[in-house]
Amino acid sequence: MQDPAELPGPGGDPRRPDRIPEARAHRAGPPSPSHAASGRPGAGDTSLTGAVARIMQSLRAERGWSLDHLASRSGVSKGVLVALEQGRSNPNLATLARIADAFGVPVTRLVDVSGEPVVRITGPEQARVLWRGEAGGTGTIIAATEPPWAAELWRWTLHPGERFGGDPHTPASKEMTWVESGTMTLTVAGRRYEVAAPRCARFPGSLPHFYANEGAEPAVLTMIVVVPPASS
C-alpha cells in the first residue's frame, strides 16, 4: 500500500496516512535515553522508531547504498532519512512505503521488532494500524511475505464519507481487494467502479487509484498488495 510526511490521512494513499503516533502503534515506544542520546538505536531496541532505524541501516548496508542514493530512489529527503536512521523521527505510512518500495521489501519489513525465524506464525498482536480515517475507519497491515515479490495483507474499515489512496505505486505493483461487507467505490486511472460485497477487484497498483465509501454503511475490505523487487 507509497507519502505515507507526505501521505495525508483521509484522501491520501492507503500507505500514506497522517504521522503515526507512537502511542497508537502496537508495541511502539520512544527510544531509551541512552539510544536517544547517542542517536543510534541499540540491537535490543524494540520500539517502532528503533526498529525502523536498525532495519534501514541494515538494508542500506546490504546494498552498499549511500543516504544520497536512497534519497534519490525513494523520493524521501536525506534529512528525513538521517533522522529515521538515528531513531529521532516517528515516520508516517507514506514515508515508510516510499522507503520500502525503494528497497523492494514490504512495509512490515521496516517495522519488524519480533526477531522471529524465517517460518513465522503471527497473530493480532503483530498487526499495526497505519491509517486512521476522520470518521473512525482504520487501515491495518496484518502481515507480509518476504521479498522478492513480497505480498502485504491489509484489513480496512471505511466509514461513510472516508477515502484513501491517490498516488500510483512502483511499476509492476499489483493490488487485489475483496469487499467483505458494504460497498466501496474504486477509482483507477480516473474510472470509477462500484464494488459491493462479496465481490473482488484487482488491478495494476502502478496506476493512480483511490478507494472511497460513498454509501450509508461501513465497508470492510481485505487487501493484498504485491511489491515488486527493487530495480538495480
Secondary structure, 3 states (H helix, E strand, C coil): CCCCCCCCCCCCCCCCCCECCCCCCCCCCCCCHHHHHHCCCCCCCCCHHHHHHHHHHHHHHHHCCCHHHHHHHHCCCHHHHHHHHCCCCCCEHHHHHHHHHHHCCCHHHHCCCCCCCCCCCCCHHHCEEEEECCCCCEEEEEEECCCCCEEEEEEEEECCCCEEECCCCCCCCEEEEEEEECEEEEEECCEEEEEECCCEEEEECCCCEEEECCCCCCEEEEEEEEECCCCC
